[in-house]
Amino acid sequence: MNGLLEWGEKHGIVVPNALKFVYDPVKGFCCVAEEVVENVKFKIPSDMIITNELAAKYFNTKDNVKTWLKFLVAKMRFGSEAMMVGDEDLREKFSPYINALPGVIDSPIIWNPSELKLLESTNLGFSVREKLYGIFKEWKSVIEVDKEASASLLKQFELLDKFDELSDEEIYKEITSQVDGNASLPWYSFPAFLWSHLIFISRAFPEYVINPVDENNQVILLPIMDLLNHDYHSKVEWFGENRSFYFRKLEPTVKGHEVFNNYGGKGNEELLSGYGFVLENNVFDSVALKIKLPLPVVSEILEHEIALPTISEYTTFAFEVKKEEPLRNTSDVSQYQNGVLYFINKANNITLDRLIDLFSYLNKTENEDIRSLRLRLQGLQNLRIALKRKLEGITDANIRSGSKYPMKEYRIRCAELYRSGQKEILKHSINELKRFEKNWTSENKGNLLTIKRVLKHETQFVEVQLPSLFEDWENVVFQTMNHVLILWVVFRCVRGASGYDSYDWIRDRYQSFIEKSQNQTSTVIEAQGVYDAIFPNGSVSISLNDLELAIAFIENNSYTRLSTDEIILVK
């Protein structure tokens, strides 16, 4: 560290004298103030920044420069010959920085199979292989143009071709285990590229801070500056001047306190995946929900002015000032080809509201207003079911059972915090949906009709019409009270029987439904099952068609309460 700091000072990197880098066994190196500092300011001069321009010059290419930049850093780390750009040897120039970079990044991408089991059934657990495969393809897309290198890396190419067939153990044995502190890799090999990739996702800064005209989302490495740890409370400013990078802390630093950078609002899934750490009580922690929809359905949703999120709306950096704006529709549905991505957290319910909009639309019947009470209540129920299933899927991992590989206590702790955070967010969201439903039903009590209220007010149906359907009425047991509601609809709507005046609206709704549907229903199979359950020996009073019409009407004019599986008619 001392050698790195001396090298930086020699080459114009400015670190305030009142700061000292100390080592912490958990956090690694930390930047601590030795006295009160009012204005912490770092400067990384332009010629000490590792940029895409260096990679383009060294490899003499204009294509895939971001990928070649990773190869550049891999070659600086694992190569041996001089790397000349003009009169400068890049390896010699940057060697104090490159050699100080960690040999291991705790991203789950390189965890061993026993450690990966800690993430089973979580979003991160499901995505590790996909992320690794994406890095593999990026490496191969460039390295295969070098025929000499390709011949020596034939085995690695073969692994890529049969990647889906490989077990976690094979991937670890053949690929990721080699990244674990290995200093003798061929610089062009995939493990060397993977190491460089992990360095970039954990330490890189956006190039447009120093180059506002950058339109390609390029990244840069900032020696020494990238040592600062993350705190989302830290008030900082990043800015460029003459292509040099400046960092300024916008508040005083107390003696003995750490000077933090601010990576932006990131949840533990993003932090663990990219940076290899998690935060306790992370207010930005979130659960990602990816909902795969056919693109024609996405187009229909956007046409109905239901805004869908894009990944750019979730991407923030510490120096950005973002205004709270409503999601905007876009005609470009191709961005949703892999699914619509939502992030829910405990800080606010905006995403829950948007998810209810989506789930409501997916339950919409023809000609139904997307803001109708019935649709909103049903959408809420279906969303709640989806979140409940996701919560049940995140089972508690038995971290010690059958562990074949040694596990790092640090990684165990990270996995535990990540899993518990995911479960807490899902539980919170489910409880919020329960609260929404309670408020909505309380506010609209007069517009909701339950079987309990029917039995209370419809005495003619209860005392005469219902018993008349069965020869042995005293011994009749209904599998569910929803069947009684269906029979009531048969009498009140299909047959037009009179009853409690306040419920006459049900017949008007039924007539409107029949006119719009033109008696075309799609509930024959369901109706047959209900008919057999109610009348195992058949019925001379109620026909299958009667039940089919009643069920079709109910499906279009009710929602099913999750907690009780109760059908509730909505006026």
N, C-alpha and C positions, 0 to 999 in steps of 0.2 A: 504493500500500500504506500509506504513512504517513497519507494522508487517511482510509483505511478504519479504521485503528487508532485515530486520533483520534476519529472518529465513534463507534466502538464504546465507547471510554472515556467519552465524553460521555453515552452512553445506558446506562451501567451494565454494559457487557460487561467482565468482569474477566479480564485476561491478566497473569500474573506479570511483574513488572518485569524480572526476570533473563532474560527470553526476548526473542529478536530474530528477526524474519522476514527471511531473505535469499533471493536468487534463485539458483537452480541451472539451467543451460541444459537439463539433461535432466529433472530432477524438478520444475521450477517452483519455487514458493516453499516454503521449508523453515523450520520453527520450531527455532531453535538456542539452547541455553543458553549465556549469557555467563559463568556461574559455576556452581558445583555447586548444584543445587536439590534439596532433600530432598522437597518436597511440591508438585509442580506441580498447580495447580488452576485450571480455567477456570470461569467462570459466564456463562451467557447468560440474562438476565432474561426473564420470560414475554412482556413486550410487545415484545421484539426477536426473537421467534421467528416465522417465517412459517408459519402453520398453516392447516389446512382451514377453521377457524372464520372466518378472514379472507376466504377465498374465498366461503364460504357467505353472509357478510354483504354482501360487495361485489356479488356476482352475484345475491343474493336467491334462493338455491336451497338445497334440501336433497338434491337428487338429483345423482349423479355428482360429488360434491364433490371427490374426488381428482383427477378430470380437470379440473374448473374451477380447482383450485389451480394446475395447469400453465398454464392460460390467464391466471391472475392474474399469474404471474411473467413470462409472455410479454408481457403488456400493460405491466407495469412496465418491461420492457426496450425494447420496440419502439413502445409507444404514445407519445402526446404530451400528452393532456389530464390534468387532475387526476383522482385516483382516491380519492374521499372515502369513508371509513368513519367515521361519526360526525363528529367534528371534525378527524380526521386525514386528510391526503393521503398515501396509501400510497406513491405514486411519490416524493414529496419525502422522506418519512421514510426509505425504504430505498434511495434512489438511490446512495449511496456503496457499498453492498454489491452491488446489481444491476449497476452499471457496472464493478465489479471482477471479476465473474464472467467466465470465459474465453469468448471467442467461438467457440472450436473445442474440441470434446472428441474425443479420438482413438479413439472407438469405431468398429469396422469398419462400423457402420450407415451412416456417411457417407464411407467411403473411396471413392476413385475406382476405376473398373473395373480399372486396372492393379494397384492395391494389393489389390483383392479377389482377384485371381488368386493372390496369395500364400497365400490360405486355401483354395484349391480342394481338394476331396476330404476336407476336415476337417469335424467337427461344426459348427464355427463358420461355415465357408464355406457349408454347406448351410442354416444357419438364419438368415442375415442377411436375406434377402428376407422370410422368414416373420415375423421380428421387426418389420421395417419395416412390413409390411402390417398387423400387429396395432396398431401405433401409428397408422397411417393410419385404421383403422376406429374407434379410440378418438376421434380428432380429429373425424371426420365425424359420429359418433353425437351429439355435442353441438353442433357448429357449424351443422349443418343446420337446427336449430330457429330460427336467425336468418335469416329470409328475405332480408333485405337483404344480409347477408354472403354467403349462398349464391349469390346472383346474380353477385357479383363473383368468386366462387371456383369458378365452373362448370367451368373447365378442370381444376382440381385434383380436383373430384368425378369428372370423366370419367376422369382418370388412375386413380383408385381402382377404377372400374368395369372397366377393362381392365388391371388391374395384372399379371395373370398373363401377358399378352401382351407386356409391356414388356421390353426388353433391359436389361442392367445399365447400358449407356451412356445409354439413354433415362431411366432412373430417376435416374442421376447428373445428367444435363443438366437435367432438368425439376424435380427435387426436392432431392436431397441436396447438390448443389454450392452451393445457395443458403444453406445453413447455415454454410458455411465462412467465418466471420468477417463475415458480412453484417449490417450494423447498420441497414439501411433496409427491413426487411420489414414488411408489415402485421401487426399484433400477432395478428390472428385467422387468419393464413394457416397452412398446414400446416408450411412450413419453420420458422416462428417457434415453433409448437407442438412440433416435433421438437427444436429447440434446447432448449426448456424441459424436455422429457421427458428428454433426455440429462443436463441439469443435475441433475434429480432422481435418476436412477438412479446417478449418480456422486457425489452429495453429500448425499442425504437421510438422515435418521435416523428410526427408528421413533418414532411419537408416544407409544406407551405407556410410554416412559421417564418422561415428564412427566405422562402421563394414564393411570394403570393401568386405568381402566375402558374404555379404547378397545378395542373388539372388532372393528373393521373394518380392522385393519392399515393405518391411516393413517400418513402420513409428514410430516415437518417439515423446514424448512431452518434451519440454525443459522449465522448470520453469524460469520465469523472462525474459529469452532470447526471449520468444514469445510475449513480450510486445512491441517490436520495430515495428514501422509502416513501410509501404512499400514505396519505391521510386525507380523507375527503373533506375534513374541516379546514384544511390548510388553505389560506388565501394567497394565491400566487398569480404571477403574470409571466407568460412566455411571449417574447417578441423578437423580431429579427431586425438587424441594422447592418447594412453593407454585407449581407449574407452571413453575418455572424449571429450566433444564438445567445439570447440573454434570458436569464431567469431572475425574477425579483420576488421576494416575499413581501406581501403587502401588510405585514403586521410585525411588531417587535418579537424577537425570540429571547426568552428568559434564559439566564445562565443555567447550564446543566440540562436544558431541554433539547430535544432533537429537532433539527430543521427538516421539515417534510416537503416533498413535492406533492402534487395532487394530480392523479391520473384521470380524474373525472369520476362521475357516478357510475360505479361498476359493482355488480352483484358478485357473490362468492363463486358462482359457476364460471363467470368470465375471469375472475381473478385466479381461481385455481387452474383453469384450463390454460390460460396464457402466461400467468406470472408464477404459478406454483405456490400460492399462499391464499389464505382466507382471513376474513376479519370477523371477530365476534361482534354481535349486535350491529351488523352491517345494515344501515337504513336503506341502502340501495339493493339489498338482496332481493332476488326475484326468482320466479319459476317460469320457465319458458314453455309455452303451449303452441305447438305447431299443428295447424288444422289444414289437412289436405283436402282441397276442393277441385272439382273439374273446372277448367278455365272458362267454359261457357257459363257455369254457375257464378263464377267470380265476376264476369261481365254483367250478369243480371243484377248482382248485388250492388255493383258500382252504379248501375243505371238507376237503382232505387235510392241513390244518395246515402248509402251506408258506407262510410269511409273505412278503408282497410289500412292498417299500419304498414309502413315500409321499414326496412332495416335502418335507413338513415335517421329515422326518428328516434331510434334507441342509441345512436352512436354519439357520445359527447366527449369532449375534452375539457380539461380544467380551464383553459383560456377562453372557451366559447361562452358567449352570453346568449342564451336561447330564450325566446319569448314563448309563452304558453299559447299555442295556436291550435285550433281544431284540425284534425286530420283532413287532408285534402284528397279528393277522389282523383284518380288518374286512369287514363284509357289504356295504359300499358299494363296488360294483365300478365305478360310474360314473367314479370318479377315475382309472381305468385305461383310459378310452375312447380316449385318444391314445397308449397304450402304457405299459409298465412301465419305469420309469427306474432304471438302476443306474449308480453311479459307482465305477470301480475306480482304485486308486492303488497306489503302491509301499510305503506305510507299513504296511499290514496286508492280510491275505487274507480278511477277513470277507466282502467282497462276492463274491470268487471262490467261497467256500463256498456262498453263497446262490445264485449263478448255477448252480453245479453241481446244487444242489437242483432248480432250475427246469428245467434242460436234462435232468436225469434223469427228471423227471416227464413231460416232453414225449415221452420215448422209452418210456414205460411200456406194457407189454402188459397185457392183461386179467388180473386176479387177481395181478399181480406186486407184491411188496413194494417200496415206493418207496425203501427203504434197502438193497435188495439190491446185492451186489457188481457183478453184471453191469450193472445199471442205472446205478450210480454211475460205472463205468468208461466206459460208452457216453456218458453225459451229459458227462463230462469231455472225451471225444474231440470231441464235437460243439461244445462250447464252445470248445475249442482251434481247431477249424476256423473258427468264426465270428470269433475274435480274429485269426487269421492273415489272413483275408480283409480284415478292417478295416485291419490293418497294411499289407497290400499296396496298399490303396486310397489310403493317404496317401503319394502320390508326392512326390518332391522337386520343388518349383516352380522353374522357370527364371525367376528374378525380373527378368532384364534382357532376355529375348527378346521382341521385338515390343512393347515398352512404349510405349503411345500417350500416356499421361498421366505427368507427372512424379510420382515417388514419394518420399515423405519417408523419409529414412534411419531415423528413429525407428520408423516403422511397419514398415519392412522388418525391423528388428531384433526388434520385438515378434512379428511373424509367424514368424520363424525360431525364436525361443525357444519359442513356442507349439507349432509343428509338431514340433520335436525332443522336447519334453516329452511330447507325445502318443505318439510312436513309442517312446520309452524305456519308458513305462508299459505299452504293449502288449507289447513284447519281454519285459519283466520278468514280466508276467502269463503269457505263453506258457511261459516257462521255469519258473515256479512250477507250472503245470499238469503239465509234464514231470516235475518233482520229485514231485508228488503221485502221478502214475501209477507212477513207479519205486518209491516207498515201498509203495503199495498192492499192486502185483504181487509185490514181494519178500515182503511179509507174507503173501500168499495164494498163494504159488507152487504149493502142492499142490492148489489149487482151480481152476487154469487149465490148459487143455489146448491145446497148439499142434500144428500139423502136424509140426513137428520132433520132438516127443515121440512122436507117433503112428508116424512112420516108424522111430523107434528101437526101439519096443517091439512093434509089431504086425507081426511077421515074416510071419505067414500072409497078411495083407492085402498086404504089400509084395511078397512073393515069388510068391504064387499068385493071389489074388483080383484084384488090380489088373491084372496082365499078361493075365489071361484075358479081359478086356474088349476087347482089341485084337488084330487079326490081325497087324499089323506093329509089335509092341511096341517093338522097338529104335529105331524111328524116331519114336515118339510124343513130342511136345513140348507140355507144358501151358502155356497162356497165363499161368496163375497157380497157385500151390500151393494156393490156396483151392479150386480145382476138385478137387484130390486129397482135400482134407478132406471135401468134399461126397460124393464117392464112398465114402469110408470110412464116413460116416454112413449111406449107403444100405445097405452091407453089415451094419454093426453094429446099426443101429436098424430100418430099414425091413424088412430081411430077417432080422434077429435072429441073425446069424452070431456064433460065439464068438470069443474072442481073449484079449488080456492081461487078467487078472482085475481089476487095479486100475482098469480103465476100464469095468467092468460098469455103473457108475452111469449111463452115458450111455443105456443101454437103458431103465432105470427112468424117467429123465427124459423120454425119448421117449414111453413108454407114457402117462405122466401128461399130457404135452402133447396127445397124440392124443385122449385122453378128454375133456379140457377144450375142445379146439377142435372136436371132433366131425367131424374130417377136413375141416373147412372152412378152406381156405387162400386167400390172395390173391396168390400169387406166380407165376401162370401165365405172364405175360409174361417175368418175370425167368428163370423156369425154362427157357423155350423158348430164350432167348438163351444160357444156360449149356449147355443140351443141344446146340445147334448148334455151340458152340465146342469142346466135348469130342468130340462125335461128328458131324463134318461130313457123314459118309456114313450116319448113323443107327447104331442098335445093336440087336441081337437080344437082348442080355442085360439092358440097363437101359432102362426105359420112362421117358417124360416124367413120368408120375405119380410114379415113384420119386424123381426129382430134385425134383419139386415138394414132396413131403412132407419130404425132407431139407432143402431150402432154408428152408421155413417153420419147421422145428424149429430150425435154426441161427440164424435171425433172432431167435428168441425166447429163445435160450440162449447168446448170444455177444456180444462187442463187437468192433469193428474198430479195430485199432491204427493211428493216423494215420500214424506215421512209416514203417511198412512196408506199409500197406494189408493187414495180415494179420488174418484172422478167428481169434479165440481163444474157444474154448468155456469157459464158466464153470460150475463145479459148483454 
